[in-house]
Amino acid sequence: RELTRIVKYMDRNVHNVLLSHAPPYGVLDTVDGNHVGSRSIRKHVTTFDLVCCGHIHEVRGITEIDGATVVNPGPASEGYGAIIRFGKEPNDIHIDLITT
C-alpha cells in the first residue's frame, strides 16, 4: 500500500530508481526454492528504470523485467557490491557487480 501512495506522487525523471530492502516478487528472490520478494514492488516495477535490492543474500545478480533493471549486489559483509553508472537516457544504465 505504501508504495502505491508513493508512486502516485512521483514525477518522471531521466532515471527513476527504487532502493528497496526486498526484491520484486519472482525476481532475484528465491530462497530454498520459494519466491519471497515483494508483490507490491513487482506490481510497480514498470514505474522504475532501476530497482536496487539486497535482502536475499542467496541470489546475487542483474536481470531485466518489464523494462526495468533489477540488481542485487549481494551481501557487502562478504565483499560484494555494485558500481552503477547513469547515462543521459533512461535505459542508459551500466552496472558492474564487484567482489573485494
C-alpha positions in Angstrom: 0.0 0.0 0.0 2.7 2.5 0.9 4.5 2.0 -2.5 1.2 2.7 -4.3 0.9 6.0 -2.5 4.5 7.0 -3.1 4.3 6.1 -6.8 1.2 8.2 -7.3 3.2 11.4 -6.3 6.4 10.5 -8.2 7.4 12.6 -11.2 9.1 11.0 -14.2 12.8 11.8 -14.3 15.6 10.7 -16.7 16.3 7.8 -14.2 13.7 6.6 -11.8 15.4 4.4 -9.2 13.9 2.4 -6.3 16.2 1.4 -3.5 14.5 -1.3 -1.6 15.4 -3.9 1.0 13.2 -6.5 -0.7 13.3 -7.5 -4.4 10.3 -7.7 -6.6 8.3 -10.9 -6.3 9.7 -13.5 -8.7 12.9 -11.6 -9.5 16.2 -12.5 -7.8 14.1 -13.6 -4.8 14.4 -17.4 -4.4 15.2 -18.9 -1.1 15.0 -22.7 -0.7 13.1 -22.8 -4.0 10.4 -20.3 -2.9 9.8 -16.8 -4.1 9.9 -14.4 -1.2 10.0 -11.0 -2.9 7.5 -8.1 -2.6 4.3 -8.3 -4.6 3.9 -4.6 -4.3 7.3 -3.8 -5.8 6.6 -6.3 -8.6 3.3 -4.6 -9.3 5.0 -1.2 -9.7 8.3 -2.3 -11.3 7.4 -0.7 -14.6 7.5 2.7 -12.8 11.2 2.4 -12.4 14.2 2.1 -14.6 16.3 0.5 -11.9 15.4 -1.4 -8.7 18.3 -2.0 -6.3 17.6 -4.5 -3.6 19.6 -6.7 -1.2 17.6 -8.7 1.2 18.1 -12.0 -0.4 21.7 -13.0 0.2 21.4 -16.2 -1.7 20.7 -14.5 -5.1 23.2 -12.1 -6.4 22.7 -10.7 -10.0 21.3 -8.4 -12.5 18.2 -9.0 -14.6 15.6 -7.2 -16.5 11.8 -7.4 -16.2 9.1 -5.3 -17.9 11.7 -2.7 -19.0 13.3 -2.3 -15.5 16.7 -3.5 -14.5 16.8 -5.2 -11.1 20.2 -5.6 -9.3 21.0 -7.4 -6.1 24.7 -6.8 -5.5 24.9 -9.5 -2.8 26.0 -9.1 0.9 28.6 -6.4 1.5 29.7 -8.4 4.5 31.0 -11.0 2.1 32.8 -8.4 -0.1 30.1 -8.0 -2.7 28.8 -4.7 -4.2 27.8 -3.0 -7.4 29.0 0.1 -9.3 26.2 1.8 -11.1 26.8 4.5 -13.8 23.9 6.5 -15.3 24.0 7.9 -18.8 21.8 10.6 -20.3 19.0 8.3 -21.5 16.5 6.3 -19.3 17.9 3.0 -20.4 21.5 4.1 -20.3 22.4 2.4 -17.0 25.6 0.4 -16.6 26.1 -1.9 -13.7 29.2 -3.8 -12.7 29.0 -6.4 -9.9 32.2 -6.3 -7.9 33.9 -8.5 -5.3 36.5 -7.1 -3.0 
